Amino acid sequence: MAKGLTNKESAINLSLSEKTVKNDLANIYSKLNIGRRSQIAAFYAGSFKGSEVRLPMATR
């Protein structure tokens, strides 16, 4: 995702089905309490550049 790959491209690279990639991403979205792919990319980029990206805590 950080490389800008589509779900299909990620699935091919990881030898997974596209549906598996979509389901895994949906789980990540849920755990991080976010709704857009761009928010995950921002989180990832921030975690490696030292900048702080604040996401709301997921409710349990």
Backbone torsions as a table, in degrees:
resi	resn	phi	psi	omega
1	MET	NA	-42.5	-179.3
2	ALA	-64.4	-23.3	178.7
3	LYS	-86.5	-0.7	178.5
4	GLY	81.7	19.5	179.8
5	LEU	-77.7	150.2	173.7
6	THR	-77.5	169.3	176.4
7	ASN	-59.0	-41.3	-179.1
8	LYS	-63.9	-44.3	179.2
9	GLU	-64.5	-40.7	177.7
10	SER	-63.0	-43.3	179.4
11	ALA	-59.5	-44.5	179.3
12	ILE	-62.7	-46.8	-179.2
13	ASN	-63.2	-31.6	-177.1
14	LEU	-98.4	1.0	-177.3
15	SER	56.8	44.5	177.2
16	LEU	-122.1	167.6	173.3
17	SER	-80.3	155.9	178.1
18	GLU	-62.4	-35.4	178.6
19	LYS	-62.8	-39.0	177.9
20	THR	-62.7	-43.0	178.6
21	VAL	-62.0	-45.2	179.3
22	LYS	-61.4	-44.0	179.7
23	ASN	-64.8	-41.9	179.2
24	ASP	-64.3	-40.8	177.7
25	LEU	-65.0	-39.7	178.0
26	ALA	-61.2	-38.5	177.3
27	ASN	-66.4	-40.2	177.8
28	ILE	-64.1	-46.1	177.9
29	TYR	-55.0	-45.5	-177.3
30	SER	-64.8	-46.0	-178.1
31	LYS	-65.8	-33.7	179.2
32	LEU	-90.5	-4.3	-179.7
33	ASN	56.9	49.1	177.4
34	ILE	-128.2	165.0	-175.3
35	GLY	-124.2	-6.1	-176.1
36	ARG	-129.0	145.2	177.7
37	ARG	-57.6	-37.3	-178.7
38	SER	-63.2	-29.8	178.5
39	GLN	-69.3	-36.7	176.4
40	ILE	-67.5	-41.5	178.5
41	ALA	-62.0	-40.2	178.5
42	ALA	-66.2	-40.5	177.7
43	PHE	-61.7	-47.8	-179.8
44	TYR	-61.3	-48.3	-179.1
45	ALA	-62.4	-42.3	179.9
46	GLY	-65.5	-34.6	-177.5
47	SER	-71.1	-19.5	-179.3
48	PHE	-105.6	-10.7	-179.9
49	LYS	-105.3	1.7	179.0
50	GLY	82.3	-5.3	177.4
51	SER	-84.2	148.5	-175.6
52	GLU	-94.4	125.9	175.4
53	VAL	-115.3	118.4	-178.0
54	ARG	-97.1	125.5	175.7
55	LEU	-116.3	147.0	178.2
56	PRO	-63.8	145.8	179.1
57	MET	-71.2	139.3	177.1
58	ALA	-71.7	140.7	177.5
59	THR	-84.7	147.6	-178.8
60	ARG	-109.6	NA	NA
